Amino acid sequence: MSTPPESRRAIERWYRALVAVLTSGTADLSQRQTAILLNVYLTPPPHTVRGLAATLAISKPAVTRAVAALNKLSLVRKRIDEKDRRNVLVERTVKGAVYLNDFGERIAAIMAKE
């Protein structure tokens, strides 16, 4: 079974963008970390560990580990919700916005070359 041409082009674009990120020296994120980062930046806040786990259908401990790694890289910021101290809020950062903007520009540059 072969991949339809439009699917193959999309996969090739993603691959080239990933290679560009890997060779640029920026953060090397897992798919889970990338999905969480995209969710935080592409959907309206607030974002909680519990909410991210439900939205992405992954466990809260897995989200907690991924958020800790993203927080360490300053791509997101985590803090305790003052209204409900049981919740951990996951917030956007300037560094995270720049990271995703650069990634988007790499994809756009790849598409422009086609």
C-alpha positions in Angstrom: 0.0 0.0 0.0 1.5 3.3 -1.0 1.2 6.7 0.6 -1.0 9.2 -1.3 1.1 12.0 -2.8 -0.4 14.8 -0.6 0.3 12.7 2.5 3.8 12.0 1.4 4.5 15.7 0.7 3.2 16.6 4.2 5.4 13.9 5.8 8.4 15.1 3.8 7.8 18.7 4.9 7.6 17.7 8.6 10.7 15.6 8.2 12.7 18.5 6.6 11.5 20.8 9.4 12.5 18.3 12.0 15.9 17.9 10.5 16.3 21.7 10.3 15.5 22.0 14.0 17.8 19.1 15.0 20.7 20.6 13.1 20.0 24.1 14.4 21.1 23.4 18.0 17.7 24.3 19.5 15.8 22.1 21.8 15.3 18.5 20.7 11.7 17.8 21.8 9.8 14.5 22.0 6.5 14.1 20.1 4.7 14.3 23.5 6.6 17.5 24.5 5.9 19.0 21.0 2.1 18.2 21.3 1.9 19.8 24.7 3.8 22.8 23.6 1.6 23.2 20.5 -1.5 22.8 22.7 -0.4 25.5 25.1 0.3 27.9 22.3 -2.5 27.1 19.9 -5.4 26.9 22.3 -6.7 29.6 24.7 -5.5 29.5 28.3 -5.7 28.5 31.1 -3.8 25.2 30.7 -3.5 22.7 33.5 -1.7 19.4 33.7 -5.1 17.7 34.3 -6.6 19.5 31.2 -3.6 18.7 29.0 -3.8 15.0 30.0 -7.5 14.9 29.2 -7.1 16.7 25.8 -4.2 14.7 24.6 -5.4 11.4 26.1 -2.2 10.7 28.0 -1.6 10.2 31.7 -1.1 13.1 34.2 2.3 11.7 35.2 3.4 11.7 31.5 2.2 15.3 31.1 4.0 16.3 34.4 7.3 14.9 33.1 6.9 16.5 29.7 6.0 19.9 31.3 8.9 19.6 33.7 11.3 19.2 30.7 9.6 22.1 28.8 9.8 24.2 31.9 13.5 23.5 32.3 14.1 24.7 28.7 12.0 27.8 29.5 9.5 26.9 26.7 6.7 27.0 29.2 6.3 28.1 32.8 4.5 26.0 35.4 3.0 27.4 38.6 0.5 26.5 41.2 -3.0 27.9 40.7 -3.6 30.3 43.5 -7.4 29.7 43.2 -7.1 26.0 43.5 -3.8 24.8 44.8 -4.4 21.3 43.5 -3.9 22.6 39.9 -0.6 23.2 38.2 -1.0 25.9 35.5 1.1 25.6 32.4 1.8 29.1 30.8 3.4 30.4 27.7 6.8 32.1 27.7 8.6 34.4 25.2 11.2 31.7 24.6 8.5 29.1 23.8 6.8 31.6 21.4 10.1 32.3 19.6 10.8 28.5 19.4 7.5 27.8 17.7 7.7 30.9 15.5 11.1 29.7 14.2 9.7 26.2 13.7 6.8 27.7 11.7 9.2 29.8 9.6 11.2 26.6 8.8 8.1 24.9 7.6 7.0 28.0 5.5 10.5 28.1 3.9 10.3 24.5 3.0 6.9 25.0 1.4 8.1 28.1 -0.5 10.8 26.0 -2.1 8.3 23.6 -3.6 
